[in-house]
Amino acid sequence: MGKRILRTPLCDMLGIEYPILSAGMGPTLIGENTGAPVELVVAVSEAGGMGVLGGAGFNIDELRDAIREIKKLTGKPFGVDLLLPKNIVDLPEKTDAGPQEIPLSQALEFIPQEHKDWLKKIKLEMGIPDVDIMVQMNTTTMRPNQAVEVCMEEKVPLFCAGLGNPGFMVDQAHAQGMKVLGVTGNSKNAKRMADSNVDIIVAQGHEGGGHTGRIGTMALLPMAIDAAAPKPVLAAGGIGDGRGIAAALAMGCTGVWMGTRFLATNEGGALDINKQKIIESTDEGTRVSRAYTGKTLRANYNQFHELWDSSGLDPVPFPMQILVSSALIAGFIEANKFDYVGGLAGQVSGLIKEIKPAAQLLDELVEETVEILSRKLPETVITK
Ligand SMILES: Cc1cc2nc3c(=O)[nH]c(=O)nc-3n(C[C@H](O)[C@H](O)[C@H](O)COP(=O)(O)O)c2cc1C
């Protein structure tokens, strides 16, 4: 059989063969520093899609090294995804800011007393050990300006902002020959990004893994497309196979941005236990909570969700809540209480039954999408 063709204008814009991007995914759980590592990016880009590095949990040097490693391993275009929170001021350079990594016990000094008291109480009641992991104080998320600068210097083909409007950097990026993508969960921000000349807008529905908004993908896509026009929109949230891709294209998207499905591949960066949880998940196997980062975030359902709910506490604002959740989750892992541990994942987990190589997955996605669009639909839908 000849090679399948599945092209949209996005392919010409980005210089790729198929309009399928593996989403930028940062840390999926404590102990991992990215869900979308170099290996996944290279595999997807080499196979004709576009791999996007999840740079949110890296420090600045790791980010630069990972970008250079990708360039060594593939000549194909790729993306880099960062979070650009509004309310973080870049920390001063190394020595002024103190160590780049500090023990969690020390970092916890920055959280409110009532949260500290709650952690202490739970640890005591549940017999959870204190695990003093090291906490990065200079991740790209804590130093967004420096991280953006690295992407500029390295001229990454596609800069992606998973949080925040990257409009401020579009002119500079274009001057470097780069394209800029922004992720949003509502049509208001889709319009805002389009107005600030962001090249590509990802509209991610409530179904999606990781940080997520309130609007379902099916409702969001047409509204985001209208709001962002004429800028191209990619669909995200709940897409796991060719049916989802065909539906997104039918709605007017120029491509898709898929997270959870690519996380559950050989090259995906999740711990094996989290890949296993995705495989075992049903359609009801995930939940949204602010317990992890302070922002609404979808993860595998687990008992940490209820434990947090029962605290009656407000989460500490993003990203400091991560210290609170990390303190407990590190202890749960140490104590083998895996019922209280779940990685970030989307509702589409229920559709995923097998871990496979990313290149094979991409081939199958293309094959199924083409089959639906070229044969199944015309055979089953009568239009005249
Ligand atoms: C494990 C995991 C980590 C994620 N981390 C990030 C991130 O760091 N930055 C970002 O823009 N989006 C992140 N996301 C969201 C994805 O980029 C993507 O929008 C989402 O996974 C799409 O929905 P899906 O999971 O249903 O495919 C993450 C998602 C997952 C599952």
Ligand as a Chemical Component Dictionary entry (heavy atoms), coordinates in Angstrom:
data_LIG
# 
_chem_comp.id                   LIG 
_chem_comp.type                 NON-POLYMER 
_chem_comp.pdbx_formal_charge   0 
_chem_comp.three_letter_code    LIG 
# 
loop_
_chem_comp_atom.comp_id 
_chem_comp_atom.atom_id 
_chem_comp_atom.alt_atom_id 
_chem_comp_atom.type_symbol 
_chem_comp_atom.charge 
_chem_comp_atom.model_Cartn_x 
_chem_comp_atom.model_Cartn_y 
_chem_comp_atom.model_Cartn_z 
_chem_comp_atom.pdbx_ordinal 
LIG C1  C1  C 0 0.892  14.592 31.627 1  
LIG C2  C2  C 0 0.470  15.889 31.041 2  
LIG C3  C3  C 0 1.264  17.008 31.246 3  
LIG C4  C4  C 0 0.908  18.220 30.650 4  
LIG N1  N1  N 0 1.723  19.300 30.818 5  
LIG C5  C5  C 0 1.494  20.401 30.070 6  
LIG C6  C6  C 0 2.437  21.477 30.059 7  
LIG O1  O1  O 0 3.442  21.461 30.746 8  
LIG N2  N2  N 0 2.178  22.519 29.247 9  
LIG C7  C7  C 0 1.054  22.559 28.450 10 
LIG O2  O2  O 0 0.905  23.475 27.649 11 
LIG N3  N3  N 0 0.121  21.595 28.524 12 
LIG C8  C8  C 0 0.345  20.513 29.262 13 
LIG N4  N4  N 0 -0.557 19.490 29.235 14 
LIG C9  C9  C 0 -1.738 19.598 28.370 15 
LIG C10 C10 C 0 -1.388 19.088 26.963 16 
LIG O3  O3  O 0 -0.461 19.933 26.329 17 
LIG C11 C11 C 0 -2.628 18.968 26.066 18 
LIG O4  O4  O 0 -3.208 20.240 25.891 19 
LIG C12 C12 C 0 -3.653 17.986 26.581 20 
LIG O5  O5  O 0 -3.018 16.807 26.996 21 
LIG C13 C13 C 0 -4.668 17.681 25.487 22 
LIG O6  O6  O 0 -5.678 16.836 25.936 23 
LIG P1  P1  P 0 -5.588 15.218 25.857 24 
LIG O7  O7  O 0 -4.756 14.828 27.013 25 
LIG O8  O8  O 0 -6.988 14.796 25.953 26 
LIG O9  O9  O 0 -4.927 14.864 24.549 27 
LIG C14 C14 C 0 -0.258 18.299 29.856 28 
LIG C15 C15 C 0 -1.060 17.162 29.692 29 
LIG C16 C16 C 0 -0.706 15.958 30.252 30 
LIG C17 C17 C 0 -1.567 14.752 30.016 31 
# 
loop_
_chem_comp_bond.comp_id 
_chem_comp_bond.atom_id_1 
_chem_comp_bond.atom_id_2 
_chem_comp_bond.value_order 
_chem_comp_bond.pdbx_ordinal 
LIG C1  C2  SING 1  
LIG C2  C3  SING 2  
LIG C2  C16 DOUB 3  
LIG C3  C4  DOUB 4  
LIG C4  N1  SING 5  
LIG C4  C14 SING 6  
LIG N1  C5  DOUB 7  
LIG C5  C6  SING 8  
LIG C5  C8  SING 9  
LIG C6  O1  DOUB 10 
LIG C6  N2  SING 11 
LIG N2  C7  SING 12 
LIG C7  O2  DOUB 13 
LIG C7  N3  SING 14 
LIG N3  C8  DOUB 15 
LIG C8  N4  SING 16 
LIG N4  C9  SING 17 
LIG N4  C14 SING 18 
LIG C9  C10 SING 19 
LIG C10 O3  SING 20 
LIG C10 C11 SING 21 
LIG C11 O4  SING 22 
LIG C11 C12 SING 23 
LIG C12 O5  SING 24 
LIG C12 C13 SING 25 
LIG C13 O6  SING 26 
LIG O6  P1  SING 27 
LIG P1  O7  DOUB 28 
LIG P1  O8  SING 29 
LIG P1  O9  SING 30 
LIG C14 C15 DOUB 31 
LIG C15 C16 SING 32 
LIG C16 C17 SING 33 
# 
